[in-house]
Structure formats: C-alpha cells, structure tokens
C-alpha cells in the first residue's frame, strides 16, 4: 500500500526533479528561437492536460465504460485551474503584452506550487495498491509536466521575478477563490456532493486545520516575496561585480 515517502515515492521525487532539471537545461541551451520556446511550452501544457484526462480512455478500455471524475469536468482543485491556465498561456499568440506577463507570472507560480505540493504530498497515492496504478501514475506525471511547463515560463522569459509578483499572485488567488465559490454553488444547486472546491469549505488535511484556504495563500505569498528579495540581492551583487570588473 502506498505511503508517504516510501521507497517508490522517494524514487519518483528524485526521478521527477532530475527530469525537470534536464528538460529545462536542454530547453534553455537549445531552444533559442521564439518558435522553439513556444513549442516547448505547448508540448508540456498539452501533455499535462492529456495525462489528466487519460484515465477516461484507460477506464473504458479496461471495463467498457468510463466514469468521469468531478475534477475532470470542473476545476475543483488548485492544480486543475493551474493546468487550464497553463494551456491558455501556452496558446496565447501575443506574448509581449503586460497583461500576458501578469497572467504568465501568476500561472508560473501557481503551477510550481501546485505541482511541488502534489509531488511531496500525493494524497491520491496514499493507500493505493501501486504507484503504477494508472490513476495514481497519471496524477503524479501530470503534476510533474505542469511543473516543467510552469518553470519554463520563467526560463523562457515570459514571466519575470520582480516585486509586483506579490500583487499579481494575490489578485490571481482572489480569482481562484471566485472559481471555487462558483463550483461549490453549482454542485449545491444541483443537489450534488459538496466538492470543497479550492478547499473553501474545510482544510485539505483534517489533521492540520491551520493549513486552510486563508493560511496556505499567505504562505505562498511569503515564499514569493522571499524569492523576489533573494533574486534582487543576487542581481545587485552580480551588477556590482560586473561594475567592479569594468573599473
């Protein structure tokens, strides 16, 4: 039975992070043209969506019928919405506007947070008979491809690390909250099970009630602020060193 940080989980973390690094290094070194960068982003955005919905085909081929999970039809989880945004960002043709930069920046952070949280705490793996059970494996790999696509937004220069990231992300989170309210109310209106979209009703971990829809976003914003500060310090040091070399 799958458990947190068992041998298979640790092995997947190592493999996933290694593949992520290799893919980004390869892309940075060899994809210099705008067309190449766009294709890289589109491939990983499409791959993320395909893996997410692939359970439908696997289920049908095994049983002759495919039951659709609620999070395939609706953006119930944080990662679901981030996946859709990554796809939208990938296929927007004009990537030079300020609006696009804000959207790409929010998508990048959201995809990285969502993907890494799932990588280190894959709740769908806990208690599963095997990591290679398709619904588990496709969830693991789709989050990994989303991380690659989201990081690529920074590597390719579509998103930039700067102080305004904090505001951009905060506004984006309000949008996610609105989506959660709409999804929850839609399910309630039609007499369906409450989906707890965006964890607005109760925390994702019952054992840790402090991690809820209020505190998790604050922690995310804190991490972004720290990332921006570290980047600014590193950039200032680099510029100082370059000026010293010139003089």
C-alpha positions as CSV (number, residue, x, y, z in Angstrom):
1,X,0.0,0.0,0.0
2,X,1.3,3.4,-0.9
3,X,2.6,5.6,1.9
4,X,4.2,9.0,2.2
5,X,8.0,8.9,1.4
6,X,8.1,5.1,0.9
7,X,10.8,3.8,-1.5
8,X,8.6,4.3,-4.6
9,X,7.6,7.8,-3.6
10,X,11.2,8.9,-2.9
11,X,12.4,7.3,-6.1
12,X,9.7,9.2,-8.1
13,X,10.6,12.5,-6.4
14,X,14.3,12.0,-7.4
15,X,13.4,11.0,-11.0
16,X,10.8,13.8,-11.4
17,X,13.1,16.6,-10.2
18,X,16.0,15.2,-12.3
19,X,13.9,15.0,-15.5
20,X,12.6,18.6,-14.7
21,X,16.1,19.9,-14.4
22,X,17.3,18.1,-17.6
23,X,14.3,19.3,-19.6
24,X,14.8,22.9,-18.6
25,X,18.6,22.9,-19.2
26,X,18.0,21.3,-22.6
27,X,15.4,23.9,-23.5
28,X,17.5,26.8,-22.3
29,X,20.6,25.7,-24.2
30,X,19.0,24.5,-27.5
31,X,15.7,26.4,-27.9
32,X,16.8,29.9,-28.6
33,X,14.2,30.9,-31.2
34,X,10.7,32.3,-30.2
35,X,9.1,29.4,-32.1
36,X,11.1,26.8,-30.3
37,X,10.3,28.3,-26.9
38,X,6.6,28.4,-27.8
39,X,6.6,24.8,-28.9
40,X,8.3,23.6,-25.7
41,X,5.5,25.3,-23.6
42,X,2.7,24.0,-25.8
43,X,4.1,20.4,-25.6
44,X,4.1,20.4,-21.8
45,X,0.8,22.2,-21.4
46,X,-0.9,19.7,-23.7
47,X,0.9,16.8,-22.1
48,X,-0.4,17.9,-18.7
49,X,-4.0,18.0,-19.9
50,X,-3.7,14.7,-21.8
51,X,-2.3,12.9,-18.7
52,X,-5.0,14.5,-16.5
53,X,-7.9,13.1,-18.7
54,X,-6.2,9.9,-19.9
55,X,-7.9,7.9,-17.1
56,X,-11.1,8.1,-19.2
57,X,-9.6,6.0,-22.1
58,X,-7.8,3.6,-19.7
59,X,-11.0,3.0,-17.8
60,X,-13.0,2.5,-21.0
61,X,-10.5,0.0,-22.4
62,X,-10.5,-2.0,-19.2
63,X,-14.2,-2.0,-18.3
64,X,-16.1,-0.9,-21.4
65,X,-17.3,2.3,-19.7
66,X,-15.6,5.4,-18.5
67,X,-16.8,7.2,-15.3
68,X,-15.9,10.9,-15.3
69,X,-14.3,12.2,-12.1
70,X,-15.7,15.6,-10.9
71,X,-12.2,17.2,-11.1
72,X,-12.0,16.4,-14.8
73,X,-15.3,18.2,-15.6
74,X,-14.7,21.1,-13.1
75,X,-11.7,23.0,-11.8
76,X,-12.2,21.7,-8.2
77,X,-8.6,21.6,-7.1
78,X,-5.9,24.4,-7.2
79,X,-3.9,22.3,-9.7
80,X,-6.9,21.8,-12.0
81,X,-7.2,25.5,-12.5
82,X,-3.5,26.0,-12.9
83,X,-3.4,23.3,-15.5
84,X,-6.1,25.1,-17.6
85,X,-4.3,28.4,-17.2
86,X,-1.0,26.8,-18.4
87,X,-2.8,25.6,-21.5
88,X,-4.3,29.1,-22.1
89,X,-1.0,30.8,-21.6
90,X,0.7,28.4,-23.9
91,X,-1.7,29.1,-26.8
92,X,-2.0,32.9,-26.5
93,X,-0.1,34.1,-29.5
94,X,0.8,37.6,-28.4
95,X,3.2,37.0,-25.5
96,X,4.7,40.5,-25.3
97,X,1.9,42.5,-23.5
98,X,1.9,43.4,-19.9
99,X,-1.4,41.5,-19.4
100,X,0.2,38.4,-20.7
101,X,3.2,38.9,-18.4
102,X,0.9,39.1,-15.4
103,X,-1.1,36.1,-16.4
104,X,2.1,34.1,-17.2
105,X,3.6,35.1,-13.8
106,X,0.6,34.0,-11.8
107,X,0.3,30.8,-13.8
108,X,4.0,30.0,-13.3
109,X,3.9,30.4,-9.5
110,X,0.5,28.6,-9.2
111,X,1.7,25.7,-11.4
112,X,5.0,25.4,-9.4
113,X,3.3,25.5,-6.1
114,X,0.5,23.1,-7.1
115,X,2.9,20.6,-8.8
116,X,5.5,20.6,-6.0
117,X,2.9,20.2,-3.2
118,X,1.4,17.3,-5.0
119,X,4.9,15.8,-5.7
120,X,5.8,15.8,-2.0
121,X,2.3,15.1,-0.7
122,X,0.5,12.9,-3.3
123,X,-2.7,12.2,-1.4
124,X,-4.0,10.1,-4.3
125,X,-1.0,7.7,-3.8
126,X,-1.7,7.1,-0.1
127,X,-3.3,3.7,0.4
128,X,-3.1,2.9,-3.3
129,X,-2.1,-0.7,-4.3
130,X,0.7,0.6,-6.5
131,X,2.2,3.8,-7.9
132,X,1.8,2.3,-11.3
133,X,-1.9,2.1,-11.0
134,X,-2.9,4.4,-13.8
135,X,-5.0,6.9,-11.9
136,X,-2.1,7.3,-9.5
137,X,0.7,7.3,-12.1
138,X,-1.1,9.8,-14.4
139,X,-1.7,12.2,-11.5
140,X,2.0,12.0,-10.5
141,X,3.3,12.6,-14.0
142,X,0.7,15.3,-14.9
143,X,1.9,17.4,-11.9
144,X,5.5,16.8,-13.0
145,X,4.8,18.1,-16.5
146,X,2.9,21.0,-15.1
147,X,6.0,22.0,-13.0
148,X,8.2,21.8,-16.1
149,X,5.8,24.0,-18.1
150,X,5.4,26.5,-15.3
151,X,9.1,26.8,-14.6
152,X,9.6,27.2,-18.4
153,X,7.6,30.4,-18.2
154,X,10.4,31.9,-16.1
155,X,13.2,30.3,-18.1
156,X,11.8,31.5,-21.4
157,X,11.3,35.0,-20.1
158,X,7.5,35.0,-20.4
159,X,7.3,35.6,-16.6
160,X,9.8,37.7,-14.7
161,X,10.7,37.7,-11.0
162,X,10.1,41.2,-9.6
163,X,8.3,42.9,-6.6
164,X,5.0,43.2,-8.5
165,X,4.8,39.4,-8.5
166,X,3.3,39.6,-5.0
167,X,0.3,41.7,-6.1
168,X,-0.1,39.7,-9.3
169,X,-0.3,36.5,-7.3
170,X,-2.6,37.9,-4.7
171,X,-5.1,39.1,-7.4
172,X,-4.9,35.7,-9.1
173,X,-5.7,33.9,-5.8
174,X,-8.9,36.0,-5.5
175,X,-9.9,34.8,-8.9
176,X,-9.3,31.2,-7.8
177,X,-11.4,31.8,-4.8
178,X,-14.2,33.1,-7.0
179,X,-13.9,30.0,-9.2
180,X,-14.2,27.8,-6.0
181,X,-17.3,29.6,-4.9
182,X,-18.9,29.2,-8.4
183,X,-18.1,25.5,-8.5
184,X,-19.3,24.8,-4.9
185,X,-22.6,26.7,-5.5
186,X,-23.1,24.8,-8.8
187,X,-22.8,21.5,-7.1
188,X,-25.1,22.5,-4.3
189,X,-27.7,23.9,-6.7
190,X,-27.9,20.6,-8.5
191,X,-28.0,18.6,-5.2
192,X,-24.6,17.0,-5.7
193,X,-22.0,16.2,-3.1
194,X,-20.2,19.3,-1.9
195,X,-16.8,19.3,-3.8
196,X,-15.0,21.6,-1.4
197,X,-13.5,23.4,-4.4
198,X,-10.3,25.3,-3.6
199,X,-10.7,23.9,-0.1
200,X,-13.1,26.8,0.8
201,X,-15.3,24.6,3.0
202,X,-12.7,22.7,5.0
203,X,-8.8,22.3,5.0
204,X,-7.1,19.7,2.7
205,X,-5.6,18.0,5.8
206,X,-8.0,17.3,8.6
207,X,-5.1,16.7,11.0
208,X,-3.7,20.2,10.3
209,X,-6.7,22.6,10.4
210,X,-4.3,25.6,10.5
211,X,-3.5,24.9,6.8
212,X,-6.7,26.3,5.2
213,X,-7.8,28.5,2.4
214,X,-6.5,31.6,4.3
215,X,-3.2,30.5,5.6
216,X,-2.0,28.5,2.6
217,X,-2.2,31.5,0.2
218,X,-0.4,33.7,2.8
219,X,2.4,31.1,3.0
220,X,2.6,31.1,-0.8
221,X,2.8,34.9,-1.0
222,X,5.5,34.8,1.7
223,X,7.5,32.4,-0.4
224,X,7.1,34.6,-3.5
225,X,8.2,37.7,-1.5
226,X,11.3,35.8,-0.3
227,X,12.1,34.7,-3.8
228,X,11.8,38.2,-5.1
229,X,14.1,39.5,-2.3
230,X,16.7,36.8,-2.9
231,X,16.6,37.5,-6.6
232,X,17.1,41.2,-6.1
233,X,20.0,40.7,-3.8
234,X,21.6,38.3,-6.2
235,X,21.1,40.7,-9.1
236,X,22.5,43.6,-7.2
237,X,25.6,41.6,-6.3
238,X,26.1,40.5,-9.9
239,X,25.8,44.1,-11.1
240,X,28.2,45.3,-8.5
241,X,30.7,42.6,-9.5
242,X,30.4,43.5,-13.2
243,X,30.9,47.2,-12.5
244,X,34.0,46.3,-10.4
245,X,35.4,44.2,-13.3
246,X,34.9,47.1,-15.7
247,X,36.7,49.6,-13.5
